């Protein structure tokens, strides 16, 4: 019987060639779209689940909701929080670790490379159980500044994997050229992780002794803090323990309780825990879309993708159902003869349902070929490295086969039931169409629904396209044309020679430095206290505000003009932040953006000029407000502009902003690269 079904199925495909092609390729396109989206969703939902004990790992985020201030959320936390909480909640916490990530220049022979370094506490490998190729987690972090790298970096710098005992020269650690000894080599991290590092360095707290805004602080949020829970402890249990500590026993209890509406610290400061496996899709939602270790995903986008995939597949299924029922009259006599010869309604239904599943499986083969052809372009569009390794991933293969069977049943169930109900006597006597009014009405409903769904998808696509065009053309507050951004990691003393050599290039018109360039969504936060009162009060109010370090000429290069006051000027030596010792107070200058102006309560830009802010940046500093600029977008326009303070601190310069006048950009890049290598220590 099965052989007869198979022969009948094949003959119908050949006999109804155009119908079969439309059905197969219609389903193939729907399946291809669904598979592409499924590959993306599968990777996005599988982040950070490959660690041993990943279900016990959590990260701590911070949220400030001060009275009369906007909510401030971040994925980071204050440097003193993790050690204090770990010691307090020993029954709940097995271990904890802090991350501080920044870029450095690695010099190897005549070559120089920019790399991301992650400085961590010594407990890092007890929390993240990463596999080692050479060395071990027990022996790799014996002392501060020990270095563990990935296998790919070992091959990059040494051409082999066993490089334990080798050294790398980096610039700069606390402004100094430093030689680091490699004590371990770990496996390359998979793509599905939020950890963005190939170099892990054992943190030496003394490096940040002159910067109270990093480790020695309860309020400035500049580190990433993680905990590993003891077995059996839930995230909720630790969250309750932290809340109790904040409200009753923390160093902030008395200080923050005074300004909290109900006298509880948690009214104004929340330390929120989130499972590491949930970070990729939920960190943005949980922490105000702040910058993270890596670009994070978005759970809303995943939901949207799933809905789109479902609708596309639904349209393909409806198309199949319509075509199958429309062709019913041509197979009515076949059904009648089968029933005359003894076939039951169930057998007929199984036959047509089997044909539908077989047709979908055939469509799946074409869809898989199409996916392989489209994947390179798809990966380029998404910036991913998705792959379809069916035989290396049995679960994926079974999922696709299951999907095909599900689609086959869903698309074929109505035609199968519809055809199997035909009565032999009526069919063999009649010369008219066998389609009933109810069937015709049902097909009309399907066509209308299919058309409406298609219109919704088209309109949604046009809206997204329109928003993309709008965002690309929206004024962001600065001029970005004819600009190159060069990542630099070198001592402050080397910047003048680098500047001069770059300016000697005929195509270069200006060079200015900064901690980040516009569009680099780095997060740097510190407490700023307004020392003088103004028309709306505000004296001695502390504001946690994002800040950037800009060099002379930065705003001029990006054509940002002040609303009031002036910008940083080399003729004013007092603009620069200089390191001061304990007991001293430094004097420097700052520029505010319009959002910061409002946050401090000034009624006008001019009113802010001359006022003083106090902060701890390279020691205690009194910072005179010398200018106010319009808001400029340092991050996606989707998330708006943050209140920002701009300082001049050469120690934090990480980017050279190069303005040029040439169309031969590749040649200019080669010239700049040569200058950079010549100036790397």
C-alpha positions as CSV (number, residue, x, y, z in Angstrom):
1,X,0.0,0.0,0.0
2,X,2.8,2.4,0.9
3,X,4.4,1.7,-2.5
4,X,1.1,2.6,-4.2
5,X,0.9,5.8,-2.2
6,X,4.4,6.7,-3.3
7,X,3.8,6.0,-7.0
8,X,0.6,8.0,-6.9
9,X,2.4,10.9,-5.1
10,X,5.1,11.0,-7.8
11,X,2.7,10.7,-10.7
12,X,0.7,13.7,-9.3
13,X,3.8,15.8,-9.1
14,X,4.7,15.0,-12.7
15,X,1.1,15.4,-14.0
16,X,0.6,18.7,-12.2
17,X,4.0,20.2,-12.9
18,X,3.3,23.9,-12.6
19,X,1.1,23.3,-9.5
20,X,3.8,21.2,-7.9
21,X,6.5,23.7,-8.6
22,X,4.5,26.5,-7.1
23,X,3.7,24.5,-4.1
24,X,7.2,23.2,-3.5
25,X,9.0,26.5,-4.0
26,X,6.3,28.4,-2.1
27,X,6.9,26.2,0.9
28,X,10.7,26.2,0.3
29,X,10.8,30.0,0.5
30,X,8.7,30.0,3.7
31,X,10.9,27.3,5.2
32,X,14.1,29.1,4.1
33,X,13.0,32.3,5.8
34,X,12.0,30.3,8.9
35,X,15.3,28.4,9.1
36,X,17.3,31.6,8.7
37,X,15.4,33.3,11.5
38,X,15.6,30.1,13.6
39,X,19.4,30.0,13.3
40,X,19.6,33.6,14.6
41,X,17.1,33.1,17.4
42,X,18.8,29.8,18.4
43,X,22.2,31.5,18.8
44,X,20.7,34.6,20.6
45,X,18.9,32.4,23.1
46,X,21.9,30.2,23.7
47,X,24.3,32.8,25.1
48,X,26.3,32.0,28.2
49,X,24.8,28.5,28.9
50,X,28.0,26.6,28.1
51,X,29.8,27.4,31.3
52,X,30.0,24.7,33.9
53,X,27.5,25.7,36.6
54,X,26.2,28.6,34.5
55,X,22.8,28.4,36.4
56,X,24.6,29.7,39.5
57,X,26.2,32.7,38.0
58,X,24.7,36.2,38.4
59,X,25.8,39.7,37.6
60,X,25.0,42.8,39.7
61,X,23.5,45.9,38.1
62,X,23.0,49.3,39.7
63,X,20.0,51.7,39.6
64,X,19.9,55.2,41.2
65,X,16.5,56.9,41.7
66,X,17.4,60.0,43.6
67,X,14.7,62.5,44.6
68,X,14.0,65.0,41.8
69,X,16.4,63.2,39.4
70,X,15.8,61.0,36.5
71,X,16.3,57.2,36.9
72,X,19.9,56.2,36.3
73,X,20.5,52.5,35.4
74,X,23.7,50.7,34.5
75,X,25.2,47.2,34.0
76,X,28.1,48.2,36.2
77,X,28.5,48.6,40.0
78,X,30.7,50.5,42.5
79,X,34.1,49.0,43.1
80,X,33.7,48.4,46.8
81,X,30.3,46.6,46.5
82,X,31.3,43.1,45.4
83,X,33.9,42.4,48.1
84,X,31.6,43.8,50.9
85,X,28.6,41.8,49.7
86,X,30.7,38.6,49.3
87,X,31.9,38.9,52.8
88,X,28.5,39.7,54.2
89,X,26.5,36.9,52.4
90,X,28.9,34.0,52.8
91,X,26.1,31.5,53.1
92,X,24.7,32.6,49.8
93,X,27.8,33.4,47.8
94,X,30.6,30.9,46.9
95,X,32.8,33.5,45.2
96,X,32.7,36.9,43.4
97,X,34.8,38.7,40.8
98,X,35.1,42.2,39.4
99,X,35.9,43.1,35.8
100,X,37.7,46.3,34.5
101,X,38.0,46.2,30.7
102,X,40.1,48.6,28.6
103,X,42.3,48.6,25.6
104,X,46.0,48.4,25.4
105,X,48.7,48.3,22.7
106,X,50.7,45.1,22.5
107,X,54.2,45.3,21.0
108,X,55.8,42.2,19.6
109,X,59.0,42.5,17.7
110,X,58.3,45.2,15.0
111,X,54.5,44.8,15.1
112,X,52.0,46.6,17.3
113,X,48.4,45.6,17.9
114,X,45.4,47.0,19.9
115,X,43.9,44.5,22.2
116,X,41.1,44.4,24.8
117,X,42.4,43.6,28.2
118,X,40.1,42.4,31.1
119,X,41.5,42.9,34.6
120,X,39.8,40.6,37.0
121,X,40.1,39.5,40.6
122,X,42.0,36.4,41.4
123,X,38.8,34.3,41.7
124,X,37.9,34.8,38.0
125,X,38.5,31.2,37.0
126,X,36.7,29.8,40.1
127,X,33.6,31.7,38.9
128,X,34.0,31.2,35.1
129,X,35.2,27.6,34.7
130,X,36.9,28.1,31.3
131,X,38.9,25.2,29.8
132,X,42.7,25.5,29.7
133,X,45.0,24.1,27.0
134,X,48.2,24.9,28.8
135,X,48.5,25.8,32.5
136,X,45.5,25.5,34.8
137,X,43.1,27.7,36.7
138,X,44.9,26.7,39.9
139,X,48.4,27.8,38.7
140,X,47.6,30.7,36.4
141,X,46.8,33.4,38.9
142,X,49.4,33.3,41.6
143,X,50.2,37.0,41.7
144,X,48.8,40.3,40.4
145,X,49.5,41.0,36.7
146,X,49.7,37.3,35.7
147,X,48.3,37.0,32.2
148,X,46.1,34.3,30.6
149,X,45.4,34.4,26.9
150,X,43.3,32.5,24.4
151,X,44.8,30.0,22.0
152,X,44.2,32.2,18.9
153,X,46.2,35.0,20.5
154,X,49.0,32.6,21.4
155,X,49.2,31.7,17.7
156,X,48.9,35.4,16.7
157,X,51.9,36.5,18.7
158,X,54.1,33.3,19.0
159,X,52.9,30.9,16.3
160,X,52.2,28.1,18.8
161,X,49.8,27.4,21.6
162,X,52.2,26.4,24.4
163,X,53.4,29.9,25.4
164,X,53.4,29.6,29.2
165,X,56.4,31.6,30.5
166,X,56.5,33.9,27.4
167,X,56.1,37.6,27.9
168,X,54.1,40.4,26.1
169,X,55.0,44.1,26.3
170,X,52.0,46.3,26.7
171,X,51.2,50.0,26.9
172,X,50.1,51.3,29.1
173,X,49.4,50.1,32.6
174,X,49.0,53.2,34.9
175,X,50.8,55.2,32.2
176,X,53.8,52.8,32.1
177,X,55.1,50.3,29.6
178,X,54.8,46.9,31.3
179,X,55.9,43.4,30.5
180,X,53.4,40.7,31.4
181,X,54.2,37.0,31.9
182,X,51.8,34.5,30.3
183,X,50.8,31.9,32.9
184,X,48.1,30.0,31.1
185,X,46.4,29.5,27.7
186,X,42.7,28.9,27.6
187,X,40.5,27.7,24.8
188,X,39.1,30.3,22.4
189,X,35.8,31.6,23.7
190,X,32.7,30.7,21.6
191,X,30.6,33.3,19.9
192,X,27.7,32.7,22.2
193,X,29.2,34.6,25.2
194,X,29.0,38.1,26.6
195,X,32.7,37.9,27.7
196,X,34.7,39.9,25.2
197,X,38.3,39.2,26.0
198,X,41.2,37.2,24.8
199,X,43.5,38.5,27.5
200,X,42.7,38.2,31.2
201,X,45.0,39.9,33.7
202,X,45.1,39.3,37.5
203,X,43.9,42.7,38.9
204,X,46.4,44.7,40.9
205,X,44.4,47.2,43.0
206,X,47.4,49.5,43.5
207,X,47.2,50.5,39.9
208,X,44.0,52.4,40.7
209,X,45.1,53.9,44.0
210,X,45.1,57.5,42.6
211,X,41.6,57.1,41.1
212,X,38.9,56.8,43.8
213,X,36.2,56.4,41.1
214,X,37.2,52.8,40.2
215,X,37.8,50.4,43.1
216,X,37.7,52.5,46.2
217,X,34.2,53.8,45.9
218,X,30.7,53.0,47.1
219,X,28.9,55.1,44.6
220,X,30.8,55.6,41.3
221,X,29.9,52.7,39.0
222,X,32.8,51.6,36.8
223,X,33.3,47.9,37.3
224,X,31.4,44.7,36.3
225,X,30.5,42.6,39.4
226,X,29.7,38.9,39.3
227,X,28.8,36.3,42.0
228,X,28.7,32.5,42.0
229,X,25.9,31.3,44.2
230,X,26.3,28.4,46.6
231,X,24.5,25.2,45.5
232,X,20.8,25.4,46.3
233,X,20.8,29.2,46.7
234,X,18.4,31.1,44.5
235,X,18.9,34.5,42.9
236,X,15.9,35.8,44.8
237,X,17.4,34.7,48.1
238,X,20.6,36.6,47.5
239,X,18.7,39.6,46.2
240,X,16.8,39.8,49.5
241,X,20.0,39.4,51.5
242,X,21.6,42.3,49.5
243,X,18.5,44.5,50.0
244,X,18.6,43.9,53.8
245,X,22.3,44.7,53.9
246,X,21.8,48.0,52.0
247,X,19.0,49.1,54.3
248,X,20.5,48.0,57.6
249,X,24.3,47.3,57.6
250,X,26.0,48.8,54.6
251,X,28.3,51.9,54.7
252,X,25.6,53.7,52.7
253,X,22.8,53.0,55.1
254,X,23.0,56.3,57.1
255,X,24.0,58.4,54.1
256,X,21.3,57.4,51.7
257,X,18.5,56.8,54.3
258,X,18.4,60.5,54.9
259,X,17.4,61.3,51.4
260,X,15.2,58.2,50.8
261,X,11.4,58.9,50.9
262,X,10.7,56.1,53.3
263,X,14.1,56.0,55.0
264,X,15.2,52.9,53.1
265,X,18.4,52.9,51.0
266,X,16.7,50.7,48.4
267,X,14.3,53.5,47.6
268,X,17.2,55.4,46.0
269,X,19.8,52.7,45.3
270,X,19.0,49.3,43.9
271,X,21.6,46.5,43.3
272,X,19.8,44.3,40.9
273,X,20.9,40.7,40.2
274,X,20.4,39.1,36.8
275,X,21.4,35.5,35.8
276,X,24.4,35.5,33.5
277,X,22.5,33.3,31.0
278,X,19.8,36.0,30.7
279,X,22.3,38.8,30.1
280,X,22.5,38.8,26.4
281,X,18.8,39.3,25.8
282,X,17.7,41.2,29.0
283,X,20.7,43.3,30.2
284,X,19.6,46.2,28.1
285,X,16.1,46.1,29.5
286,X,17.3,45.6,33.0
287,X,19.9,48.4,32.9
288,X,18.8,51.3,30.8
289,X,20.5,50.4,27.5
290,X,24.0,51.2,28.8
291,X,27.2,50.0,27.1
292,X,28.3,46.5,28.0
293,X,31.2,44.2,27.6
294,X,29.8,43.2,24.1
295,X,26.9,44.4,22.0
296,X,23.9,42.8,23.6
297,X,20.8,41.4,22.1
298,X,17.2,42.4,22.6
299,X,14.4,40.1,23.8
300,X,11.9,42.2,22.0
301,X,13.7,41.8,18.7
302,X,13.8,38.0,19.2
303,X,10.0,38.0,19.8
304,X,9.6,40.1,16.6
305,X,11.7,37.7,14.6
306,X,9.7,34.7,15.9
307,X,6.4,36.4,14.9
308,X,7.7,37.3,11.5
309,X,8.9,33.7,10.9
310,X,5.6,32.3,12.1
311,X,3.7,34.7,9.7
312,X,5.8,33.8,6.7
313,X,5.4,30.1,7.4
314,X,1.7,30.6,7.9
315,X,1.4,32.4,4.6
316,X,3.2,29.5,2.9
317,X,0.9,26.9,4.6
318,X,-2.2,28.8,3.6
319,X,-0.9,29.0,0.0
320,X,-0.5,25.2,0.1
321,X,-4.0,24.6,1.5
322,X,-5.6,26.8,-1.1
323,X,-3.8,25.2,-4.0
324,X,-4.5,21.7,-2.7
325,X,-8.3,22.3,-2.2
326,X,-8.5,24.1,-5.5
327,X,-7.1,20.9,-7.2
328,X,-9.5,18.7,-5.3
329,X,-11.9,18.2,-8.2
330,X,-9.1,16.6,-10.3
331,X,-8.6,13.9,-7.6
332,X,-12.2,13.4,-6.6
333,X,-12.6,10.4,-8.9
334,X,-9.4,8.9,-7.6
335,X,-10.8,9.1,-4.1
336,X,-14.1,7.6,-5.2
337,X,-12.4,4.6,-6.9
338,X,-10.2,4.0,-3.8
339,X,-13.3,3.9,-1.6
340,X,-15.2,1.6,-4.1
341,X,-12.2,-0.7,-3.9
342,X,-12.4,-0.8,-0.1
343,X,-10.3,2.1,1.2
344,X,-11.7,3.7,4.4
345,X,-11.9,7.5,5.0
346,X,-9.0,7.2,7.4
347,X,-6.8,5.5,4.8
348,X,-7.6,8.2,2.2
349,X,-6.9,11.0,4.8
350,X,-3.6,9.3,5.7
351,X,-2.6,9.1,2.0
352,X,-3.2,12.8,1.4
353,X,-1.6,13.8,4.7
354,X,1.4,11.7,3.8
355,X,1.6,13.4,0.4
356,X,1.5,16.8,2.1
357,X,4.4,15.8,4.5
358,X,6.4,14.3,1.6
359,X,5.9,17.6,-0.3
360,X,7.1,19.6,2.6
361,X,10.2,17.4,3.1
362,X,11.0,17.9,-0.5
363,X,10.6,21.6,-0.1
364,X,12.9,21.4,3.0
365,X,15.7,20.0,0.8
366,X,15.4,23.0,-1.6
367,X,15.1,25.3,1.5
368,X,18.4,24.0,2.9
369,X,20.2,24.5,-0.4
370,X,18.8,28.1,-0.5
371,X,19.9,28.7,3.1
372,X,23.5,27.7,2.3
373,X,23.5,30.0,-0.6
374,X,22.1,33.0,1.3
375,X,24.0,32.5,4.6
376,X,27.1,34.5,3.7
377,X,25.0,37.6,2.8
378,X,22.7,37.0,5.9
379,X,25.8,36.8,8.2
380,X,27.2,40.0,6.7
381,X,23.9,41.7,7.2
382,X,23.6,40.6,10.9
383,X,27.3,40.7,11.7
384,X,27.1,37.1,12.8
385,X,28.8,33.8,12.0
386,X,25.8,31.5,11.7
387,X,26.3,28.1,10.1
388,X,24.1,25.1,9.2
389,X,26.1,22.1,10.4
390,X,23.3,19.6,10.3
391,X,25.3,16.4,10.7
392,X,27.5,17.9,13.5
393,X,24.4,19.1,15.3
394,X,21.8,16.2,15.5
395,X,19.4,18.4,17.5
396,X,19.2,20.9,14.7
397,X,18.6,18.2,12.1
398,X,15.8,16.7,14.2
399,X,14.3,20.1,14.8
400,X,14.2,20.8,11.1
401,X,12.6,17.4,10.3
402,X,10.2,18.0,13.1
403,X,9.4,21.4,11.7
404,X,8.8,19.9,8.3
405,X,6.4,17.3,9.6
406,X,4.6,19.9,11.7
407,X,4.2,22.1,8.7
408,X,3.1,19.2,6.6
409,X,0.4,18.2,9.0
410,X,-0.7,21.8,9.5
411,X,-0.8,22.6,5.8
412,X,-2.2,19.2,4.7
413,X,-4.8,18.4,7.4
414,X,-7.6,20.4,5.9
415,X,-7.1,19.2,2.3
416,X,-6.8,15.6,3.5
417,X,-10.0,15.7,5.6
418,X,-11.8,17.6,2.8
419,X,-10.8,15.0,0.1
420,X,-11.5,12.0,2.3
421,X,-15.1,12.9,2.9
422,X,-16.1,12.6,-0.7
423,X,-18.9,10.0,-1.3
424,X,-18.1,7.6,-4.2
425,X,-21.7,7.5,-5.5
426,X,-22.1,11.3,-5.8
427,X,-18.7,11.7,-7.4
428,X,-19.0,9.0,-10.0
429,X,-22.5,10.2,-11.0
430,X,-21.7,14.0,-11.0
431,X,-20.0,15.9,-13.9
432,X,-19.9,19.2,-11.9
433,X,-17.4,20.6,-9.5
434,X,-17.3,18.7,-6.2
435,X,-16.4,21.8,-4.2
436,X,-19.0,22.7,-1.7
437,X,-20.1,26.2,-0.8
438,X,-18.5,25.9,2.7
439,X,-15.2,24.9,1.1
440,X,-15.3,27.8,-1.3
441,X,-16.1,30.2,1.6
442,X,-13.3,28.7,3.7
443,X,-10.8,29.2,0.9
444,X,-11.9,32.8,0.4
445,X,-11.3,33.4,4.1
446,X,-7.8,32.0,3.8
447,X,-7.1,34.1,0.8
448,X,-8.2,37.3,2.6
449,X,-6.2,36.4,5.7
450,X,-3.1,35.6,3.6
451,X,-3.5,38.9,1.7
452,X,-4.0,40.9,5.0
453,X,-1.0,39.2,6.6
454,X,1.2,40.0,3.6
455,X,0.1,43.7,3.7
456,X,1.0,43.8,7.4
457,X,4.5,42.5,6.7
458,X,5.0,44.8,3.8
459,X,3.9,47.9,5.8
460,X,6.1,46.8,8.8
461,X,9.1,46.5,6.4
462,X,8.4,50.0,5.0
463,X,8.1,51.5,8.5
464,X,11.4,49.9,9.6
465,X,13.1,51.1,6.4
466,X,11.7,54.6,6.9
467,X,13.0,54.7,10.5
468,X,16.4,53.6,9.2
469,X,16.5,56.3,6.7
470,X,15.3,58.8,9.3
471,X,18.0,57.8,11.8
472,X,20.7,57.9,9.1
473,X,19.7,61.4,8.1
474,X,19.0,62.8,11.6
475,X,21.2,65.6,13.0
476,X,23.4,64.1,15.7
477,X,25.0,67.3,16.9
478,X,28.4,66.9,15.2
479,X,30.0,66.7,11.8
480,X,31.4,63.2,11.1
481,X,32.5,63.6,7.5
482,X,36.2,63.2,6.7
483,X,37.1,61.8,10.1
484,X,39.2,58.7,10.9
485,X,39.3,57.3,14.4
486,X,42.6,55.6,15.5
487,X,42.6,53.5,18.7
488,X,45.7,54.4,20.7
489,X,47.1,52.9,23.8
490,X,50.3,54.8,24.7
491,X,51.8,57.0,27.4
492,X,50.8,60.6,27.7
493,X,54.4,61.7,26.9
494,X,54.2,60.0,23.4
495,X,51.2,62.0,22.3
496,X,52.9,65.2,21.1
497,X,55.3,63.3,18.8
498,X,52.4,61.2,17.4
499,X,50.4,64.4,16.8
500,X,53.2,66.1,15.0
501,X,54.0,63.2,12.7
502,X,50.3,62.8,11.8
503,X,50.1,66.5,11.0
504,X,53.1,66.2,8.8
505,X,50.9,64.0,6.5
506,X,49.7,66.3,3.7
507,X,46.2,64.9,3.9
508,X,45.7,65.4,7.6
509,X,44.2,68.8,8.7
510,X,43.9,68.2,12.5
511,X,44.5,65.7,15.2
512,X,42.8,65.6,18.6
513,X,42.5,63.0,21.3
514,X,39.6,61.7,23.5
515,X,38.6,58.8,25.7
516,X,36.1,57.7,23.0
517,X,34.8,59.0,19.7
518,X,31.2,59.9,18.9
519,X,29.1,56.7,18.4
520,X,31.4,54.7,20.7
521,X,28.9,54.1,23.5
522,X,31.3,53.7,26.4
523,X,30.0,54.3,29.9
524,X,32.0,56.3,32.4
525,X,30.3,57.5,35.5
526,X,31.3,59.6,38.5
527,X,29.8,61.7,41.2
528,X,29.8,65.4,40.7
529,X,28.9,67.9,43.4
530,X,27.7,71.4,42.6
531,X,29.4,73.6,45.2
532,X,27.6,76.9,44.6
533,X,23.9,77.7,44.7
534,X,22.1,79.1,41.7
535,X,18.6,80.5,40.9
536,X,17.0,77.1,41.4
537,X,19.0,76.1,44.5
538,X,21.2,73.0,44.0
539,X,24.2,73.7,46.2
540,X,26.0,70.6,47.4
541,X,23.8,68.3,45.4
542,X,25.5,65.1,44.2
543,X,24.7,63.9,40.7
544,X,25.9,60.7,39.2
545,X,26.7,61.7,35.6
546,X,28.4,60.2,32.6
547,X,31.7,61.9,31.7
548,X,34.0,61.9,28.7
549,X,37.6,63.0,28.4
550,X,38.3,65.3,25.4
551,X,41.5,66.9,24.2
552,X,42.2,70.4,22.9
553,X,40.4,70.9,19.6
554,X,38.0,68.0,19.9
555,X,34.8,70.0,19.7
556,X,36.2,72.3,17.0
557,X,37.2,69.2,14.9
558,X,33.6,67.9,15.1
559,X,32.2,71.4,14.6
560,X,30.5,71.6,18.0
561,X,30.0,75.2,19.1
562,X,29.4,76.4,22.7
563,X,26.0,77.7,23.7
564,X,27.8,79.8,26.3
565,X,31.3,80.2,27.6
566,X,34.3,78.7,25.8
567,X,35.8,75.3,25.0
568,X,39.1,73.7,26.1
569,X,42.0,76.0,25.1
570,X,45.7,75.3,25.2
571,X,46.2,78.9,26.3
572,X,44.5,78.1,29.6
573,X,46.8,75.7,31.5
574,X,44.2,75.3,34.2
575,X,41.9,73.3,31.9
576,X,43.8,70.0,32.3
577,X,43.1,67.6,35.2
578,X,46.4,66.8,37.0
579,X,47.0,64.1,39.6
580,X,46.9,65.4,43.2
581,X,47.9,63.6,46.4
582,X,45.6,63.0,49.4
583,X,44.8,66.3,51.2
584,X,45.3,68.4,48.1
585,X,42.6,69.8,45.8
586,X,43.3,70.0,42.1
587,X,41.9,72.8,39.9
588,X,40.7,72.1,36.3
589,X,37.8,72.9,33.9
590,X,34.8,71.1,32.6
591,X,32.3,71.6,29.8
592,X,28.6,70.5,30.2
593,X,26.1,69.4,27.6
594,X,22.5,70.7,27.7
595,X,21.2,67.6,29.5
596,X,23.7,68.0,32.3
597,X,22.8,71.7,32.5
598,X,19.2,70.7,33.2
599,X,20.2,68.0,35.6
600,X,22.1,70.5,37.8
601,X,19.1,72.7,37.7
602,X,20.5,75.7,35.8
603,X,18.0,77.9,34.1
604,X,20.3,79.0,31.3
605,X,23.7,78.1,29.9
606,X,25.2,81.4,30.9
607,X,24.2,80.9,34.5
608,X,26.3,77.8,34.7
609,X,29.5,79.5,33.6
610,X,32.0,80.0,36.5
611,X,30.2,77.6,38.8
612,X,32.3,74.8,40.4
613,X,31.8,71.0,40.5
614,X,33.7,68.7,42.9
615,X,34.7,65.2,41.9
616,X,37.3,62.5,42.4
617,X,39.3,62.1,39.2
618,X,43.0,61.5,39.8
619,X,42.3,62.8,43.3
620,X,39.9,65.4,44.7
621,X,39.3,68.1,42.0
622,X,37.4,71.4,41.8
623,X,36.2,71.7,38.3
624,X,35.1,75.1,36.9
625,X,32.4,75.1,34.3
626,X,33.9,77.0,31.4
627,X,31.3,76.1,28.7
628,X,28.0,74.5,27.7
629,X,27.5,72.7,24.4
630,X,24.4,71.4,22.7
631,X,23.5,67.7,23.2
632,X,25.4,65.4,20.9
633,X,24.7,61.7,20.4
634,X,27.4,59.5,21.7
635,X,25.2,56.5,21.3
636,X,22.3,55.3,19.2
637,X,19.5,57.8,18.7
638,X,17.2,55.1,19.8
639,X,18.4,55.7,23.4
640,X,18.6,59.4,23.4
641,X,21.3,61.7,24.9
642,X,22.8,61.2,28.4
643,X,23.6,64.1,30.6
644,X,27.4,64.4,30.2
645,X,30.4,66.2,31.7
646,X,33.4,66.7,29.4
647,X,36.8,66.9,31.1
648,X,40.4,67.2,29.9
649,X,42.4,64.2,31.3
650,X,45.2,63.1,29.0
651,X,45.7,59.9,31.1
652,X,42.4,58.6,29.8
653,X,42.9,59.3,26.1
654,X,42.2,56.2,24.0
655,X,41.3,57.6,20.6
656,X,42.9,59.9,18.1
657,X,40.4,61.8,16.0
658,X,42.0,62.6,12.6
659,X,40.4,65.1,10.2
660,X,41.5,64.8,6.6
661,X,41.0,66.1,3.0
662,X,41.5,63.3,0.5
663,X,39.5,60.8,-1.4
664,X,42.3,58.2,-1.3
665,X,41.4,56.9,2.1
666,X,43.2,53.5,1.8
667,X,46.5,55.3,1.1
668,X,45.9,57.6,4.1
669,X,45.2,54.7,6.3
670,X,48.5,53.0,5.3
671,X,50.3,56.3,6.1
672,X,48.6,56.6,9.5
673,X,49.4,53.0,10.3
674,X,53.1,53.6,9.6
675,X,53.1,56.7,11.9
676,X,51.3,54.8,14.6
677,X,53.7,51.9,14.6
678,X,56.7,54.3,14.6
679,X,55.3,55.9,17.8
680,X,54.3,52.8,19.7
681,X,56.7,52.4,22.6
